[in-house]
Amino acid sequence: MRALFRSRYRVILISLTLTGILAIWYISRVPGGFVAGFGQLFLSGVICLLGLFFWLFFFSQFVLPVRKLEDRWRIYQRLLLYIQGGHGPAIFIENGKIRQRKGEIKKEGPGVVILDSASAAVLRKDDRFNRAIGPGITFTERKEYLEGDKAVVDLRIQKGKIGPFLSAGSPTGISDDQPARLEVQQRQRMETRALTRDNIELVPKIIVHFKIDAQPGEGGSQYGYRPSSVEKAILRRNVDANLPEDTPDRLNDWRWLPPRLAADIWKETLSRFRLDELFHSRTDQPTALQTIHSIIHQRLTQPLADELDLFGKPTGQQVPSLEYQMLQERGIRVLKVEIRDLEMPEEVEKDLIKRWQTSWLNQARKEKEMIETQRQYITRESQEQAVRNFFSEAVSPLAETCSGQVLSVKRTFHTIMHSIRTILERNPQAQTRMQQEIEQLTQLVEMSTPEDNP
């Protein structure tokens, strides 16, 4: 009996019991006996029942923002099931997170899932994945359910981090009296720890920006929704073989893969370079660190990537990118890769800083000498050009005056001095600094004026 009242029919049983009690009370008070009272009661019951169904259908039109008549009928059906206690889950998914009442996701009846524009999910049925759902309203069928947060994806750009991020921002790091945090940090360090060709240990922080493979605006979402990509991301998640088979955490989250692929490429590529090659390069050539970053980006975002030999030199050929194929098979697209905060042994870092300081001073001296040489060259060129321009402006009036005739020496001298004085008078700086010279030129012009000058 207790199990019966806990079932989906408990509302119906309670309603019938209360109806029976009210019916007996009503019949006993109506004049005319049992027949007259039963007739009035039956008519009132039919009217109430029809009114219940009508108003329930009427108000069901405003429960969810749907347009199709078929969807309105589905809402009405689920409200009827809700009255009976046989409804399924009613879930809201926001930014890739499930919002629900306690135990709501475990209900097996027909339900509804509402997803915002940044969310998508994959439904299960009979212990297998059934279909992908995207932004909007989705009506679920009987025994169709969500596996949990691991069956939901965030369509926005994700940021995957790998490396020693635990002590980021802490100047002193983690003390020895915190063994648990110290163990986690060491495990994070091992995720990106790599050796150069000259056996120097480097540990960076790597950040990968990625998203579900879809174009913005696709599938009715500003972030892009493609059902096939969502299914690939959920169905082809990586399995942690170190955990027991019945452990829910055995299946990794879909965001697990991109940063670890970037870390593997980092380890593989770094082993081709020496430490001193990471930050220095020949003229017009990228540094080794820039080359490593470019290779990681190519192998995660392109089907073909540049090939490097064992010493980090480009071979001029391109090879297929297995990492890009793995991401495509899982419906993931990588957008950008960042390599930050290279950690190295303390003694190596001190030696590197010392060498940088020495090389910086030598380079600064060389650049100073080069700049001084360029300055002198430019100054000399400018002076020569100024002399040429001045000469051209000074003799151009003479050329115009003597065109087709022969001038005397006095008239030639007069024309040149007059032209020079005119040039200086037009220059404000010359008027300020060469006032005495201009006066002398004026005297020379007056003294050399020809007698036949008009």
Stockholm file with secondary structure:
# STOCKHOLM 1.0

chainA/1-454         MRALFRSRYRVILISLTLTGILAIWYISRVPGGFVAGFGQLFLSGVICLLGLFFWLFFFSQFVLPVRKLEDRWRIYQRLLLYIQGGHGPAIFIENGKIRQRKGEIKKEGPGVVILDSASAAVLRKDDRFNRAIGPGITFTERKEYLEGDKAVVDLRIQKGKIGPFLSAGSPTGISDDQPARLEVQQRQRMETRALTRDNIELVPKIIVHFKIDAQPGEGGSQYGYRPSSVEKAILRRNVDANLPEDTPDRLNDWRWLPPRLAADIWKETLSRFRLDELFHSRTDQPTALQTIHSIIHQRLTQPLADELDLFGKPTGQQVPSLEYQMLQERGIRVLKVEIRDLEMPEEVEKDLIKRWQTSWLNQARKEKEMIETQRQYITRESQEQAVRNFFSEAVSPLAETCSGQVLSVKRTFHTIMHSIRTILERNPQAQTRMQQEIEQLTQLVEMSTPEDNP
#=GR chainA/1-454 SS CHHHHTSTTHHHHHHHHHHHHHHHHHHHHSTTHHHHHHHHHHHHHHHHHHHHHHHHHHHHTTTSCCCSHHHHHHHHHHHHHHHHTCCCCEEEEETTEEECCTTGGGCCSSEEEEECTTEEEEEEETTEEEEEECSEEEEECTTEEECCGGGEEECSCEEEEESSCTTTTCTTCCCTTCHHHHHHHHHHHHHHCEECTTCCEEEEEEEEEEEESCCTTGGGCTTCCCHHHHHHHHHTCCBCTTSCTTCGGGBCCGGGHHHHHHHHHHHHHHTTSCGGGTTCCCTTCCCHHHHHHHHHHHHHHCSEEEEECTTSCEEEEEEECHHHHHHHHTTEEEEEEEEEEEECCHHHHHHHHHHHHHHHHHHHHHHHHHHHHHHHHHHHHHHHHHHHHHHHHHHHHHHHHTTTSCCCHHHHHHHHHHHHHHHHHHCHHHHHHCHHHHHHHHHHHHHTCCTTCC
#=GC SS_cons         CHHHHTSTTHHHHHHHHHHHHHHHHHHHHSTTHHHHHHHHHHHHHHHHHHHHHHHHHHHHTTTSCCCSHHHHHHHHHHHHHHHHTCCCCEEEEETTEEECCTTGGGCCSSEEEEECTTEEEEEEETTEEEEEECSEEEEECTTEEECCGGGEEECSCEEEEESSCTTTTCTTCCCTTCHHHHHHHHHHHHHHCEECTTCCEEEEEEEEEEEESCCTTGGGCTTCCCHHHHHHHHHTCCBCTTSCTTCGGGBCCGGGHHHHHHHHHHHHHHTTSCGGGTTCCCTTCCCHHHHHHHHHHHHHHCSEEEEECTTSCEEEEEEECHHHHHHHHTTEEEEEEEEEEEECCHHHHHHHHHHHHHHHHHHHHHHHHHHHHHHHHHHHHHHHHHHHHHHHHHHHHHHHHTTTSCCCHHHHHHHHHHHHHHHHHHCHHHHHHCHHHHHHHHHHHHHTCCTTCC
//
